[in-house]
């Protein structure tokens, strides 16, 4: 294994004996040799066309009966090769006949939360190997559209375009077909691509979401150039015995040529398909077969196969290493003899990673590599190809930064665009119809994961959580959530991953992601270290009505307390909490270290209060509040520790929100180790200097925004 320009590559068997010291030299030489081979290949193709051989159909009538290693990709230049050399061992792969900046189109049907996660792993594997610009075409439901559009917009990968097509508009095209496959109606959508995709799109690679690439997708795209004039579709033979009809007694599959073909990887020549009337042809095929079959068992694959059996001349058979099918009892192991033979791995069993295959550990590790791979590393430019990835406004903001500024890193963080994967797990929640619903909004990182179950037990309402994690940590979280009886039964918790990048914790950016994706009229802006009192959700909804929140500007303060004990008998009432406060089991929050943060709550008054009471803003006040969802967002210049909530409360006050303390509400902070950011604040004079600088700039911005009304904040700060 060698690394060239920061990219890890596997040496092919042809170079395995090359001395290590000459690897790079050999790589350069090999590149030049491939260029010469490509020129020779083009000359041979031109000669073949002149001789009239290019237009001859390659149907032969023996699909599924030919030797397993044979393929329709054996070109005229391979005539002198031995049968062994023409088998599915790739030997030294030739450079694909794809132009340097040729745009490659990839289509995928994706619906729901789980498929949206799967498609990201597929995209990562493609981006890792690719050398060409890409245009992804996603046929999606509303859920996948929201998730993937946000993800790609924030991913900002150079030389990648993304288009979305509404699957709901296509359902009527296939809803009449009964389908027993677990993919449901979306498993039939690939039949509609000639209609769904732009009419000027001539060809496209179509992929299932459970695909992993182990090579440059340009090699697959190049096979379009090997199609005869009549061929319109490229497929790999099915590697199970399904279509042979001998899996069990009375097993009756749809008609197919021999073993049939698998539709997990398809080359669609759209222009030609439209020309031959594909839409009408597949419909007629489906209608005819459904008269006896009654339903499809393998969704679109059954209809594609029935169509191909009637029209074998239209199919171009791909070598089986372009779709190594890892379902149980397949012949996939005959598709490769070397690691370098692998092109595309297809996890087409409902068991996915638990499938039986003697090399499954290797395949699983390859898949996990991309599953946990840092997607930020895929934001690399394709040299020599035009790209619009970095917006002009972002580029301008970067150029305005002074690299000699002592606080450059802080300012750079403010304009960093973090990848965001919304609704990482399934989310199903419709707000209550009485317009009083409240979402608990919080953010966390991996070290606070253990708080989630407890919060879910204390708060039965909807929750919007942003998790600041790496790609690998996100997968750890996924496994944790799927194994938790408490979490997997809650469908009203929206988990939004903000992927790590840079040296600071962008706490307010992460908070804003959670805030923006709450879907109730009101939000409870909390921290994940706090457990709300039992029944707080219902109490807040009643308070929203009582205090006429719909028609007034109010921020309802939930008094905060803390315990230093990891094991706490949680108080079930205000009376019980006051008793624990008197006994020293509980304290008002940050009483020992930062009294100013919550002193304006006026805990002495709260002890005896029976009705909500108004308090005035004071410097450094940072209570936890319930506000309307359209409240101001958090200021993203504040990263790490310090002033991230203080600045938000200040802006609420500047916008004339009344701060109302709720008399029968409380939340308790649970103990934890100090965060890395607070350690940096305490140990670094430079960190504290920059935080002070950001504070002053925030005050100036408030003054510009709110005029004379904002002067009190500057005065209060100077009096501290």
C-alpha positions as CSV (number, residue, x, y, z in Angstrom):
1,X,0.0,0.0,0.0
2,X,1.3,3.4,-0.9
3,X,0.1,7.0,-0.4
4,X,0.2,9.4,-3.3
5,X,-0.9,13.0,-2.7
6,X,-2.4,11.9,0.6
7,X,-4.5,9.1,-0.9
8,X,-4.0,5.5,0.1
9,X,-3.8,3.1,-2.9
10,X,-3.6,-0.7,-3.2
11,X,-0.8,-1.9,-5.6
12,X,-2.1,-4.1,-8.3
13,X,-0.6,-7.6,-8.6
14,X,1.4,-6.3,-11.5
15,X,3.4,-4.1,-9.2
16,X,3.6,-6.3,-6.2
17,X,7.2,-7.4,-6.9
18,X,8.4,-3.8,-7.5
19,X,11.1,-2.7,-5.0
20,X,9.6,-0.2,-2.6
21,X,12.1,2.5,-3.4
22,X,10.9,2.6,-7.1
23,X,7.2,2.6,-6.5
24,X,6.6,6.3,-7.3
25,X,8.8,6.2,-10.3
26,X,7.0,3.1,-11.5
27,X,3.6,4.8,-10.9
28,X,4.6,7.7,-13.2
29,X,5.8,5.2,-15.9
30,X,2.7,3.1,-15.6
31,X,0.5,6.2,-16.2
32,X,2.4,7.0,-19.4
33,X,2.1,3.4,-20.6
34,X,-1.6,3.5,-20.0
35,X,-1.9,6.7,-22.1
36,X,-0.2,4.8,-24.9
37,X,-2.4,1.8,-24.4
38,X,-5.5,4.0,-24.6
39,X,-4.3,5.6,-27.9
40,X,-3.8,2.1,-29.3
41,X,-7.2,1.1,-28.1
42,X,-8.9,4.0,-29.8
43,X,-7.1,3.1,-33.1
44,X,-8.3,-0.5,-32.8
45,X,-11.9,0.7,-32.2
46,X,-11.7,2.9,-35.3
47,X,-10.4,0.0,-37.4
48,X,-13.2,-2.3,-36.1
49,X,-15.8,0.3,-37.0
50,X,-14.4,0.6,-40.5
51,X,-14.6,-3.1,-40.9
52,X,-18.3,-3.1,-39.8
53,X,-17.8,-5.2,-36.7
54,X,-18.9,-2.6,-34.2
55,X,-22.6,-2.9,-35.2
56,X,-22.9,-6.6,-34.9
57,X,-25.3,-7.7,-32.1
58,X,-23.7,-9.6,-29.3
59,X,-26.8,-11.5,-28.2
60,X,-25.6,-15.0,-29.1
61,X,-28.7,-16.5,-27.3
62,X,-26.6,-18.1,-24.5
63,X,-27.0,-15.7,-21.6
64,X,-26.7,-17.6,-18.3
65,X,-25.2,-20.6,-20.0
66,X,-21.8,-19.1,-21.0
67,X,-18.8,-19.8,-18.8
68,X,-19.1,-17.8,-15.6
69,X,-16.0,-15.7,-16.3
70,X,-16.9,-14.8,-19.9
71,X,-18.4,-11.4,-20.5
72,X,-19.7,-9.2,-23.2
73,X,-16.8,-6.8,-22.4
74,X,-14.3,-9.1,-24.2
75,X,-13.5,-6.8,-27.1
76,X,-11.9,-7.6,-30.5
77,X,-8.5,-6.8,-29.0
78,X,-8.8,-9.8,-26.7
79,X,-9.1,-12.4,-29.4
80,X,-5.5,-13.6,-28.9
81,X,-5.9,-13.9,-25.1
82,X,-6.3,-17.3,-23.5
83,X,-9.6,-18.2,-21.9
84,X,-8.0,-17.9,-18.5
85,X,-6.9,-14.3,-19.2
86,X,-10.4,-13.4,-20.4
87,X,-11.9,-14.7,-17.2
88,X,-13.0,-12.3,-14.3
89,X,-9.5,-11.6,-13.2
90,X,-8.8,-8.1,-14.3
91,X,-5.0,-8.5,-14.7
92,X,-3.5,-5.0,-15.1
93,X,-6.6,-2.8,-15.7
94,X,-6.5,-0.5,-18.7
95,X,-7.2,3.1,-18.3
96,X,-11.0,3.8,-18.9
97,X,-11.9,5.6,-22.1
98,X,-13.4,8.6,-20.3
99,X,-12.3,12.2,-20.9
100,X,-10.5,14.0,-18.1
101,X,-13.4,16.2,-17.1
102,X,-16.3,14.2,-18.6
103,X,-19.4,14.5,-16.4
104,X,-20.6,11.1,-15.1
105,X,-24.3,10.8,-14.2
106,X,-25.4,8.5,-11.4
107,X,-29.1,7.9,-10.4
108,X,-30.4,6.4,-7.2
109,X,-33.9,5.9,-5.7
110,X,-33.8,6.8,-2.0
111,X,-36.7,6.9,0.4
112,X,-36.7,7.3,4.2
113,X,-34.2,7.8,7.0
114,X,-32.4,4.4,6.7
115,X,-31.9,4.6,3.0
116,X,-30.6,8.1,3.3
117,X,-27.9,6.9,5.7
118,X,-27.0,4.0,3.3
119,X,-26.7,6.3,0.3
120,X,-24.1,8.5,2.1
121,X,-21.8,5.4,2.4
122,X,-22.3,4.7,-1.3
123,X,-21.5,8.3,-2.2
124,X,-18.4,8.2,-0.1
125,X,-17.1,5.1,-1.8
126,X,-17.7,6.7,-5.2
127,X,-16.1,10.1,-4.2
128,X,-13.0,8.3,-2.7
129,X,-12.1,6.7,-6.0
130,X,-13.4,9.2,-8.6
131,X,-11.4,11.4,-10.8
132,X,-14.3,12.9,-12.8
133,X,-17.0,15.4,-12.1
134,X,-20.2,13.8,-11.0
135,X,-23.9,14.5,-11.2
136,X,-26.1,12.6,-8.8
137,X,-29.8,12.3,-9.6
138,X,-31.9,11.2,-6.6
139,X,-35.5,10.1,-6.8
140,X,-36.6,10.7,-3.3
141,X,-39.6,11.0,-0.9
142,X,-40.0,14.1,1.2
143,X,-37.9,12.7,4.0
144,X,-34.8,11.8,1.9
145,X,-35.1,15.0,0.0
146,X,-34.8,17.1,3.2
147,X,-31.9,15.0,4.5
148,X,-29.9,14.7,1.3
149,X,-30.4,18.2,0.1
150,X,-29.2,19.6,3.4
151,X,-26.3,17.2,3.5
152,X,-25.0,18.0,0.0
153,X,-25.5,21.7,0.4
154,X,-23.3,21.7,3.5
155,X,-20.9,19.1,2.2
156,X,-19.8,21.4,-0.7
157,X,-17.8,18.7,-2.6
158,X,-16.0,20.2,-5.6
159,X,-17.2,19.1,-9.1
160,X,-20.3,17.4,-7.7
161,X,-23.8,18.4,-8.8
162,X,-27.0,17.0,-7.2
163,X,-30.6,17.0,-8.5
164,X,-33.7,15.8,-6.8
165,X,-36.9,14.3,-8.3
166,X,-40.2,13.9,-6.4
167,X,-41.0,10.2,-6.0
168,X,-44.6,11.0,-5.2
169,X,-45.0,12.3,-8.8
170,X,-43.9,8.9,-10.1
171,X,-45.9,6.7,-7.9
172,X,-48.9,6.5,-10.2
173,X,-46.6,5.1,-12.9
174,X,-45.9,1.9,-10.8
175,X,-48.6,1.8,-8.0
176,X,-50.7,-0.6,-10.1
177,X,-48.0,-3.3,-9.9
178,X,-48.4,-5.6,-6.8
179,X,-45.0,-6.0,-5.2
180,X,-44.0,-8.4,-2.4
181,X,-40.4,-7.1,-2.1
182,X,-39.5,-5.3,1.1
183,X,-38.5,-2.2,-0.9
184,X,-42.2,-1.6,-1.6
185,X,-43.3,0.9,-4.2
186,X,-39.8,2.5,-4.3
187,X,-38.4,-0.8,-5.5
188,X,-40.2,-0.2,-8.8
189,X,-39.2,3.4,-9.4
190,X,-36.1,2.5,-11.6
191,X,-38.6,1.6,-14.3
192,X,-39.6,5.2,-14.6
193,X,-36.2,6.8,-15.1
194,X,-36.6,7.6,-18.8
195,X,-39.6,9.8,-17.7
196,X,-38.2,11.0,-14.3
197,X,-34.8,12.2,-15.5
198,X,-34.2,15.2,-17.8
199,X,-35.1,14.5,-21.5
200,X,-31.7,15.7,-22.6
201,X,-29.8,13.2,-20.4
202,X,-28.5,10.5,-22.7
203,X,-27.1,7.9,-20.3
204,X,-26.9,7.2,-16.6
205,X,-25.5,4.7,-14.1
206,X,-28.3,3.5,-11.8
207,X,-27.3,2.1,-8.4
208,X,-29.1,0.6,-5.4
209,X,-28.3,2.3,-2.1
210,X,-26.7,-0.9,-0.7
211,X,-23.7,-0.7,-3.1
212,X,-20.1,-0.1,-2.2
213,X,-17.5,0.9,-4.9
214,X,-14.0,-0.4,-4.8
215,X,-12.8,1.4,-8.0
216,X,-13.2,4.5,-10.0
217,X,-16.8,4.7,-11.3
218,X,-15.3,6.1,-14.6
219,X,-14.3,2.5,-15.5
220,X,-18.0,1.5,-15.4
221,X,-19.1,4.6,-17.3
222,X,-16.5,3.7,-20.0
223,X,-18.4,0.5,-20.8
224,X,-21.2,2.6,-22.4
225,X,-18.7,3.0,-25.3
226,X,-18.6,-0.8,-25.7
227,X,-22.4,-1.0,-26.3
228,X,-23.4,-2.1,-29.8
229,X,-25.8,0.1,-31.7
230,X,-28.8,-2.0,-30.5
231,X,-27.8,-2.4,-26.8
232,X,-29.7,-0.1,-24.4
233,X,-29.0,-1.6,-21.0
234,X,-26.0,-3.0,-19.2
235,X,-26.4,-5.5,-16.4
236,X,-24.6,-8.2,-14.4
237,X,-25.9,-11.7,-14.4
238,X,-27.8,-12.7,-11.2
239,X,-25.5,-14.7,-9.0
240,X,-28.2,-16.7,-7.1
241,X,-30.4,-19.5,-8.4
242,X,-33.6,-17.5,-8.0
243,X,-34.6,-17.4,-11.6
244,X,-33.7,-21.0,-12.2
245,X,-36.8,-21.8,-10.2
246,X,-35.4,-24.6,-8.1
247,X,-35.0,-23.0,-4.7
248,X,-38.1,-24.8,-3.2
249,X,-41.0,-26.9,-4.3
250,X,-43.5,-25.0,-6.5
251,X,-41.1,-22.0,-6.7
252,X,-42.2,-20.1,-9.7
253,X,-40.0,-17.0,-10.5
254,X,-40.6,-14.5,-13.3
255,X,-39.3,-15.4,-16.7
256,X,-35.6,-14.6,-17.3
257,X,-32.7,-15.6,-19.6
258,X,-30.9,-18.4,-17.7
259,X,-29.9,-17.1,-14.3
260,X,-31.4,-13.7,-15.1
261,X,-29.8,-10.3,-14.3
262,X,-29.5,-8.3,-11.1
263,X,-30.6,-4.7,-11.2
264,X,-28.5,-3.3,-8.3
265,X,-26.1,-1.9,-10.9
266,X,-27.5,-0.8,-14.3
267,X,-26.1,1.1,-17.3
268,X,-29.1,2.8,-18.9
269,X,-28.8,4.3,-22.3
270,X,-31.7,6.7,-21.8
271,X,-31.6,8.2,-25.3
272,X,-31.9,4.8,-27.0
273,X,-34.5,3.6,-24.5
274,X,-36.7,6.6,-25.3
275,X,-36.3,5.9,-29.0
276,X,-37.5,2.3,-28.8
277,X,-40.5,3.3,-26.6
278,X,-39.2,1.8,-23.3
279,X,-42.1,3.2,-21.2
280,X,-44.7,1.3,-23.3
281,X,-42.6,-1.8,-23.6
282,X,-42.0,-2.4,-19.9
283,X,-45.7,-1.7,-19.2
284,X,-46.8,-4.3,-21.7
285,X,-44.3,-6.8,-20.3
286,X,-45.5,-6.3,-16.8
287,X,-49.2,-6.4,-17.7
288,X,-48.7,-9.7,-19.6
289,X,-46.7,-11.4,-16.9
290,X,-48.9,-10.2,-14.0
291,X,-51.8,-12.1,-15.5
292,X,-50.2,-15.3,-14.4
293,X,-47.6,-14.1,-11.8
294,X,-50.1,-11.8,-9.9
295,X,-47.2,-9.8,-8.2
296,X,-43.5,-9.2,-8.4
297,X,-41.2,-10.8,-5.9
298,X,-38.1,-8.9,-6.6
299,X,-39.6,-5.5,-7.6
300,X,-38.3,-3.9,-10.8
301,X,-35.8,-6.8,-11.3
302,X,-38.6,-9.2,-12.3
303,X,-39.9,-6.8,-14.9
304,X,-36.5,-6.0,-16.3
305,X,-35.7,-9.7,-16.7
306,X,-39.0,-10.5,-18.3
307,X,-38.4,-7.6,-20.8
308,X,-34.8,-8.9,-21.5
309,X,-36.0,-12.4,-22.2
310,X,-38.3,-11.0,-24.9
311,X,-35.5,-8.7,-26.2
312,X,-32.1,-10.2,-25.5
313,X,-30.4,-8.2,-28.2
314,X,-30.9,-5.1,-26.1
315,X,-28.8,-6.1,-23.2
316,X,-25.1,-5.7,-22.7
317,X,-23.8,-8.2,-20.1
318,X,-21.3,-6.8,-17.7
319,X,-18.6,-8.8,-16.0
320,X,-19.8,-10.1,-12.7
321,X,-17.2,-8.1,-10.7
322,X,-19.3,-5.0,-11.4
323,X,-22.0,-6.3,-9.1
324,X,-20.6,-8.9,-6.6
325,X,-23.9,-9.9,-4.9
326,X,-23.4,-10.8,-1.3
327,X,-26.7,-12.5,-0.5
328,X,-26.7,-16.1,0.8
329,X,-26.2,-19.0,-1.6
330,X,-24.8,-16.9,-4.5
331,X,-21.9,-17.7,-6.8
332,X,-20.3,-14.3,-5.9
333,X,-17.0,-16.0,-4.9
334,X,-16.4,-17.0,-8.5
335,X,-16.4,-13.3,-9.5
336,X,-12.9,-12.6,-8.2
337,X,-9.6,-14.3,-7.7
338,X,-7.7,-11.2,-6.4
339,X,-8.5,-8.3,-4.2
340,X,-7.7,-6.1,-7.2
341,X,-10.6,-7.8,-9.2
342,X,-13.2,-6.2,-7.0
343,X,-15.2,-3.4,-8.5
344,X,-18.6,-3.1,-6.9
345,X,-19.9,-4.9,-3.8
346,X,-23.7,-5.3,-3.5
347,X,-25.1,-6.1,0.0
348,X,-28.4,-7.3,-1.6
349,X,-29.5,-9.6,1.3
350,X,-31.9,-8.4,4.0
351,X,-29.2,-9.6,6.4
352,X,-26.8,-7.0,4.9
353,X,-23.4,-7.3,6.8
354,X,-24.4,-10.6,8.4
355,X,-24.5,-12.4,5.1
356,X,-22.7,-15.7,4.6
357,X,-19.6,-15.5,2.4
358,X,-16.1,-16.9,3.1
359,X,-14.6,-13.4,2.4
360,X,-17.3,-11.5,4.2
361,X,-14.9,-10.1,6.8
362,X,-12.9,-8.5,4.0
363,X,-16.1,-7.0,2.4
364,X,-17.4,-5.9,5.8
365,X,-14.1,-4.0,6.6
366,X,-14.2,-2.4,3.2
367,X,-17.7,-1.2,3.8
368,X,-16.9,0.0,7.3
369,X,-14.0,1.9,6.0
370,X,-16.3,4.2,4.0
371,X,-19.1,4.1,6.6
372,X,-16.7,5.7,9.1
373,X,-14.5,7.6,6.6
374,X,-14.2,11.4,7.3
375,X,-16.4,12.9,4.6
376,X,-14.5,16.2,5.0
377,X,-11.5,14.6,3.3
378,X,-13.6,14.1,0.1
379,X,-13.9,17.8,-0.4
380,X,-10.8,17.7,-2.7
381,X,-10.6,19.6,-5.9
382,X,-10.3,17.8,-9.3
383,X,-7.4,19.6,-10.8
384,X,-8.0,21.0,-14.2
385,X,-11.8,20.6,-13.9
386,X,-14.0,23.7,-13.3
387,X,-15.9,23.7,-10.0
388,X,-18.5,25.8,-8.3
389,X,-18.2,24.1,-4.9
390,X,-17.0,27.1,-2.8
391,X,-19.6,29.9,-3.0
392,X,-18.4,33.4,-3.9
393,X,-19.6,34.7,-0.5
394,X,-17.6,32.1,1.4
395,X,-14.6,32.7,-0.7
396,X,-14.9,36.4,-0.1
397,X,-15.2,36.0,3.6
398,X,-12.1,33.8,3.7
399,X,-10.1,36.4,1.7
400,X,-11.1,39.1,4.2
401,X,-9.6,37.3,7.1
402,X,-6.2,38.4,8.4
403,X,-4.0,35.4,9.0
404,X,-1.8,37.5,11.3
405,X,-4.8,38.3,13.5
406,X,-4.3,36.7,17.0
407,X,-7.9,35.5,16.9
408,X,-7.8,34.2,13.3
409,X,-8.7,30.7,14.3
410,X,-11.9,32.0,16.1
411,X,-12.9,34.0,13.1
412,X,-12.2,31.2,10.7
413,X,-14.4,28.9,12.7
414,X,-17.4,31.3,12.3
415,X,-17.4,30.9,8.5
416,X,-16.6,27.2,8.5
417,X,-19.4,25.2,6.8
418,X,-20.0,22.0,8.7
419,X,-21.6,19.0,7.1
420,X,-25.0,18.3,8.5
421,X,-27.0,15.1,8.4
422,X,-30.6,15.8,9.5
423,X,-32.8,13.2,11.0
424,X,-30.1,10.6,11.3
425,X,-32.6,8.2,12.8
426,X,-36.3,7.7,12.1
427,X,-38.5,10.6,13.1
428,X,-42.2,10.5,13.1
429,X,-44.0,13.3,14.9
430,X,-46.9,15.6,14.1
431,X,-47.3,18.5,16.5
432,X,-50.4,18.7,18.7
433,X,-53.2,20.5,16.9
434,X,-53.8,23.1,19.7
435,X,-50.7,25.2,18.9
436,X,-49.2,24.8,22.4
437,X,-46.7,22.0,21.6
438,X,-43.1,22.5,22.9
439,X,-39.9,20.8,21.7
440,X,-36.9,20.4,24.0
441,X,-33.9,21.6,22.1
442,X,-30.3,20.7,23.0
443,X,-26.9,19.8,21.7
444,X,-24.3,17.2,22.7
445,X,-21.1,15.4,21.8
446,X,-20.0,11.8,22.3
447,X,-19.1,12.3,26.0
448,X,-22.7,13.2,27.0
449,X,-24.4,10.3,25.2
450,X,-25.2,8.6,28.5
451,X,-27.7,11.5,29.3
452,X,-30.1,10.7,26.4
453,X,-32.0,7.8,28.0
454,X,-32.5,9.8,31.3
455,X,-33.8,12.9,29.4
456,X,-36.2,10.7,27.4
457,X,-37.6,9.3,30.6
458,X,-38.1,12.8,32.1
459,X,-39.5,14.5,28.9
460,X,-42.2,12.6,26.9
461,X,-42.6,15.4,24.4
462,X,-40.7,16.0,21.1
463,X,-37.0,16.6,21.2
464,X,-34.6,18.1,18.7
465,X,-31.0,17.1,19.3
466,X,-27.8,18.1,17.5
467,X,-24.9,15.9,17.9
468,X,-21.4,17.1,17.2
469,X,-19.5,14.0,16.1
470,X,-17.0,12.6,13.6
471,X,-18.2,10.1,11.0
472,X,-17.0,7.2,13.1
473,X,-18.6,8.5,16.3
474,X,-21.9,8.9,14.5
475,X,-21.8,5.2,13.7
476,X,-21.1,4.5,17.4
477,X,-24.1,6.6,18.3
478,X,-26.2,4.7,15.8
479,X,-25.3,1.4,17.3
480,X,-25.9,2.8,20.8
481,X,-29.4,4.1,19.9
482,X,-30.4,1.0,18.1
483,X,-29.4,-1.1,21.1
484,X,-31.3,1.1,23.6
485,X,-34.8,0.0,24.5
486,X,-35.6,3.5,25.6
487,X,-34.3,5.3,22.5
488,X,-35.4,2.9,19.8
489,X,-39.0,3.2,21.0
490,X,-39.0,7.0,20.8
491,X,-39.9,8.3,17.3
492,X,-40.4,11.9,18.4
493,X,-36.7,12.6,18.9
494,X,-34.9,14.2,15.9
495,X,-31.2,13.4,15.9
496,X,-29.2,15.8,13.7
497,X,-25.5,15.1,13.1
498,X,-23.1,18.1,12.7
499,X,-19.8,16.6,11.6
500,X,-16.6,17.6,13.4
501,X,-14.2,20.0,11.6
502,X,-11.7,22.5,13.0
503,X,-10.3,22.8,16.5
504,X,-13.2,24.4,18.3
505,X,-16.6,23.1,19.4
506,X,-19.0,25.3,17.4
507,X,-21.6,25.2,20.1
508,X,-23.9,27.9,18.8
509,X,-23.9,26.5,15.3
510,X,-24.8,23.1,16.7
511,X,-27.6,24.7,18.8
512,X,-29.0,26.5,15.8
513,X,-29.2,23.2,13.8
514,X,-31.4,21.7,16.6
515,X,-33.4,25.0,16.9
516,X,-34.1,25.2,13.1
517,X,-35.3,21.6,12.9
518,X,-37.8,21.8,15.8
519,X,-41.3,21.5,14.2
520,X,-43.5,22.8,17.1
521,X,-44.7,26.4,17.8
522,X,-42.5,26.6,20.9
523,X,-39.1,25.5,22.0
524,X,-37.5,24.8,25.4
525,X,-33.8,25.8,24.9
526,X,-32.0,23.5,27.3
527,X,-28.6,21.8,27.8
528,X,-28.2,18.0,27.6
529,X,-26.6,17.9,31.1
530,X,-30.0,18.9,32.7
531,X,-32.9,16.6,33.6
532,X,-36.2,18.4,33.5
533,X,-38.6,17.8,36.3
534,X,-41.2,15.0,35.7
535,X,-44.3,16.5,34.1
536,X,-42.5,19.6,32.8
537,X,-43.7,19.0,29.2
538,X,-47.4,19.2,30.2
539,X,-46.7,22.1,32.6
540,X,-45.0,24.2,29.9
541,X,-47.9,23.6,27.4
542,X,-50.4,24.9,30.0
543,X,-48.1,27.9,30.8
544,X,-48.0,28.8,27.1
545,X,-51.8,29.2,27.2
546,X,-51.9,30.8,30.7
547,X,-49.3,33.5,29.7
548,X,-50.8,34.1,26.2
549,X,-47.5,33.3,24.5
550,X,-49.2,33.3,21.1
551,X,-49.9,37.1,21.3
552,X,-47.0,38.4,23.5
553,X,-43.2,38.4,23.4
554,X,-42.2,36.3,26.4
555,X,-39.4,34.0,27.4
556,X,-40.4,31.6,30.2
557,X,-37.5,30.9,32.6
558,X,-37.2,27.4,34.0
559,X,-35.2,27.7,37.2
560,X,-32.0,25.7,37.2
561,X,-30.5,23.7,40.0
562,X,-27.6,21.3,40.3
563,X,-26.4,18.3,42.3
564,X,-22.8,17.1,42.8
565,X,-24.0,13.5,43.3
566,X,-23.9,11.1,40.4
567,X,-26.7,9.1,42.0
568,X,-29.7,11.4,42.8
569,X,-33.1,10.6,44.1
570,X,-34.8,13.0,41.8
571,X,-37.4,15.3,43.5
572,X,-41.0,14.6,42.4
573,X,-42.3,18.1,43.4
574,X,-41.2,21.6,44.2
575,X,-41.7,20.9,48.0
576,X,-39.3,18.0,47.8
577,X,-36.8,20.0,45.8
578,X,-36.8,22.8,48.4
579,X,-36.3,20.3,51.2
580,X,-33.2,18.9,49.3
581,X,-32.0,22.5,48.8
582,X,-32.2,23.1,52.5
583,X,-30.4,19.8,53.2
584,X,-27.5,20.7,50.8
585,X,-28.3,17.8,48.5
586,X,-29.1,20.4,45.7
587,X,-27.8,23.9,45.0
588,X,-28.9,26.7,42.8
589,X,-27.1,26.3,39.5
590,X,-23.5,27.5,39.5
591,X,-23.9,29.1,42.9
592,X,-20.3,28.2,43.8
593,X,-18.5,29.3,40.6
594,X,-20.7,31.7,38.5
595,X,-23.5,33.2,40.6
596,X,-24.2,35.9,38.1
597,X,-25.3,33.4,35.5
598,X,-28.6,32.7,37.3
599,X,-28.9,35.1,40.2
600,X,-31.5,37.3,38.3
601,X,-33.9,34.3,38.5
602,X,-34.4,35.4,42.1
603,X,-34.4,32.0,43.8
604,X,-35.5,33.5,47.1
605,X,-38.7,34.8,45.5
606,X,-39.2,31.5,43.6
607,X,-39.3,29.5,46.9
608,X,-42.7,31.0,47.8
609,X,-44.0,32.0,44.3
610,X,-47.3,30.6,43.1
611,X,-47.7,32.6,40.0
612,X,-45.2,33.6,37.2
613,X,-43.1,36.7,37.9
614,X,-41.1,39.0,35.7
615,X,-37.4,39.6,36.2
616,X,-35.1,42.1,34.5
617,X,-32.1,41.3,32.4
618,X,-28.7,41.6,34.1
619,X,-25.2,41.2,32.8
620,X,-24.2,37.6,32.2
621,X,-27.7,36.3,32.8
622,X,-28.0,32.9,31.0
623,X,-31.3,31.1,32.0
624,X,-32.9,28.3,30.2
625,X,-36.1,29.5,28.5
626,X,-39.2,28.6,26.6
627,X,-39.8,30.9,23.5
628,X,-41.5,30.8,20.2
629,X,-39.7,28.8,17.6
630,X,-39.0,31.9,15.4
631,X,-36.9,33.5,18.2
632,X,-33.4,34.9,17.3
633,X,-30.8,32.3,16.6
634,X,-27.6,31.9,18.6
635,X,-24.7,34.0,17.6
636,X,-22.2,31.6,15.9
637,X,-19.1,33.7,16.5
638,X,-19.0,32.3,20.0
639,X,-17.4,28.8,19.9
640,X,-16.2,26.6,22.7
641,X,-16.7,27.9,26.2
642,X,-17.9,31.4,27.1
643,X,-20.8,33.7,26.3
644,X,-22.6,31.3,24.0
645,X,-25.9,31.5,25.9
646,X,-25.3,34.9,27.5
647,X,-25.3,36.6,24.1
648,X,-28.5,34.9,23.1
649,X,-30.4,36.1,26.2
650,X,-29.0,39.6,25.6
651,X,-30.5,39.6,22.1
652,X,-33.9,38.3,23.4
653,X,-33.8,41.3,25.8
654,X,-32.9,43.7,23.0
655,X,-35.9,42.4,21.1
656,X,-38.0,43.2,24.2
657,X,-38.9,39.8,25.3
658,X,-40.3,39.7,28.9
659,X,-38.4,37.3,31.1
660,X,-41.0,35.4,33.1
661,X,-40.0,32.9,35.8
662,X,-42.3,29.9,36.1
663,X,-43.1,29.1,39.8
664,X,-43.6,25.4,39.5
665,X,-40.9,24.4,37.0
666,X,-37.4,23.3,37.6
667,X,-34.5,21.4,36.0
668,X,-31.4,19.8,37.6
669,X,-27.9,19.7,36.3
670,X,-26.2,16.4,36.6
671,X,-22.4,16.2,37.4
672,X,-19.8,15.5,34.7
673,X,-16.1,16.0,34.0
674,X,-15.1,19.5,32.7
675,X,-15.3,19.9,29.0
676,X,-12.1,20.3,26.9
677,X,-13.2,23.8,26.0
678,X,-13.5,25.1,29.5
679,X,-10.0,23.7,30.2
680,X,-8.7,25.7,27.3
681,X,-10.5,28.8,28.6
682,X,-8.9,28.4,32.0
683,X,-5.4,27.6,30.8
684,X,-5.0,29.9,27.8
685,X,-4.6,33.7,28.1
686,X,-4.9,33.9,24.3
687,X,-8.3,32.1,24.4
688,X,-9.6,34.6,27.0
689,X,-8.3,37.5,25.1
690,X,-10.1,36.4,21.9
691,X,-13.3,35.8,23.8
692,X,-13.1,39.3,25.2
693,X,-12.5,40.7,21.7
694,X,-15.5,38.8,20.4
695,X,-17.7,40.1,23.2
696,X,-16.7,43.7,22.3
697,X,-17.5,43.1,18.6
698,X,-20.9,41.5,19.6
699,X,-21.7,44.7,21.6
700,X,-20.9,46.8,18.6
701,X,-23.1,44.7,16.3
702,X,-25.9,45.0,18.9
703,X,-25.6,48.8,18.9
704,X,-25.8,48.9,15.1
705,X,-28.8,46.6,15.1
706,X,-30.8,48.0,18.0
707,X,-29.5,51.5,18.3
708,X,-29.6,53.4,21.7
709,X,-31.5,50.5,23.3
710,X,-28.4,48.4,23.2
711,X,-26.2,50.9,25.1
712,X,-27.2,49.4,28.5
713,X,-25.4,46.1,27.6
714,X,-22.1,47.9,27.0
715,X,-22.6,49.9,30.2
716,X,-23.4,46.8,32.2
717,X,-20.4,45.0,30.9
718,X,-18.0,47.9,31.8
719,X,-19.5,48.0,35.3
720,X,-18.6,44.4,36.0
